[in-house]
Amino acid sequence: MTTDTPPPPENVDLTAYARHWVALSLDGQVAGVGLTPVEAAHQARHNRPRERFTLRYVEPPGGAPLSLPPLLQSLQPVLQQEDIPVYLVGGVVRDALLGRESHDLDFVVPANAIKLAFRVGNALGAPAYVLDKKRDTGRVMLPQAETMLDFARLRGPNLEADLRDRDFTINALAMPASARTTASLIDPLNGWADLRARRIRHASPQALANDPVRTLRAARLAVRFGFHIEAETAAAVRQAAPLLDAISPERVRDELLKCLKTDAPDDALRLLAALDLLPHTLPEIAALREVTQSRPHHEDVFAHTARVLRWLVRVEQVVVRHRPPNDMPPPTRQFLRQAGENAAPYVAQIQAHLDRAVTGALDGWQVLRWAGLFHDAGKAVTRTVEPDGRIRFFDHDSAGAALVEPRLRHLRFSNEAISHVQTIVAGHMRPLLFSQQGTVSRRAAYRFFRDVGPNGLDITLLSLADHLATYDGPSGHLESGREAGERLLRVVAQLHAHYFQQFEQSIQSPPLLNGRRLMQALHLPSGPEVGRLLRLIEEAQAAGEISTPEEALDLARRSRQ
């Protein structure tokens, strides 16, 4: 639509045409004006059919430049072919005002949003999809850039009605897709003022009741940006919380995943509790409030769980990602630094384990955090008090694992994800037990990884966070658990060494015998006894007690005497 001739002069005063498209002749004269580039071009061709012109969107004066995704500029040629206004809305506008990077772009148009999505997809050579034919919404996926472009028809008769129908004022923001400064901001609900005040405020009194999942989003946005939830909005969240019981579990799950994926999952958990959202989303975790514990714990189980989530983030940062723990007290800094040094030879493998895609959008990092969330869930149902007043939680690890399955099943987690979380929760106490014994033998390592598989890596990281949460509490100090910490560090290092350096010796040795040879040598029929003997041989081989087929057969014979 623009020509290949030189552009018109830049010093042309176009203030009178603010928020419009203009077609400029080469001498700087306005040849056409419109709300869309197509409209301005059509008028220019009618007014000056023999002249060439360029198109320009005129922004109101006085605005500050916005840091918008570079991708937006590459979309302009196709967007400028539209004969209807195209607006950028929601999170990308909010993030631009905050100076934050945004990967996903949301556009709204008066009509034909799906057609626009496919035109953009064709222009970018990227796949486009219909999200909702009835609501005229489409999506373009850019997998390499981890970017989504969503296109939707206006929710109401005009843009303002669309914005007023959104969740929070900080998301009820829009601007023309070709605008570049704050002067073009469309802000009917004063969302920019709320951004500057670091405030979450609902877009309307009925916004949360209209879609109760927005109650969870309020907590997530508050934690993500470090904002506070305005009092009237917080009251509306609490009032709408019971409505979550009727919402599809998948939508609840997706918001909870985002809450735990933030850099402060502990703050997210506390805020979900403060807003009365946990009983309607994670009742097993809500039940941990006021479940008191004996020393060395300093907090109830819920507070400890939140603290474990916080320390999991720090373990991830320091041990796996090698970020220096400079902002921590010396004992904590030394503990994490030592853990990082011990894990350094294997950090690439550990990170690959955590980076792996488990299912859908769920990766290993998120599995570990969900295991941290549920690791002590069984304490609410196993708490007992001894005559001397000591509080005990016998088999809380097994009880917690049993609670994982129905809750995650209800939230529509995959079988694989549920299995991983259950395994980690069920095994989370084993490093502590090893540390009390002082060392990890080859037999113990074999049994551990036989039972938990690669999730043993998650368990070692969770054990570090659990220790920090126990001893580095509000009224405790890591120094009081120094010896316990040193023992745990040795155990974690030994488990890593068994897994990464001695896998074939300690974990999964090449079999000395198969079932057929065992049955022939001992004249055994097929049955459970053959399996028992093979497991016995495998464990003895891992423990270093046997190393030849003859020794394996001798062990099998002796075990049957």
Buried (B, 14 or more C-beta within 10 A) or exposed (E): EBEEEEEBEEEBEBEEBEBBBBBBBBEBBBBBBBBBBBBBBBBBBEBBEEBBBBBBBBBBEEBEEBBBBEBBEEBBEBBBBBEBBBBBBBBBBBBBBBEEEBBBBBBBBBEBBBBBBBBBBEBBEBEBBEBEEEEBBBBBBBEEEEBBBBBBBBBEEEBBEBBBBBBBBBBBBBBBBBBBBBBBBBBBBBBBEBBEBEBBBBBBEEBBBBBBBBBBBBBBBBBBBEBEBBEEBBEBBBEBBEBBEEBEBEBBBBBBBBBBBBEBBBBBBBBBBBBBBBBBBBEBBBBBBEBEBEEEBBBBBBBBBBBBBBBBBBBBBBBBEEEEBEEBEEBBBBBBBBBBEBBEEBBEBBBEBBEEEBBEEBBBBBBBBBBBBBBBBBBBBBBEEEEEEEBEBEEBBBBBBBBBBEBBEEBBBBEEBBBBBBBBBBBBBBBBEBBEEEEBBBBBBBBBBBEBBBBBBBBBBBBBBBBBBBBBBEEBBBEBBBEBBEBBBBBBBBBBBBBBEBEEBBBEBEBBBEBEBBBEBBEBEEEEBBEEBBEBBBBBBBBBEBEEBEBBBEBBEEEEE
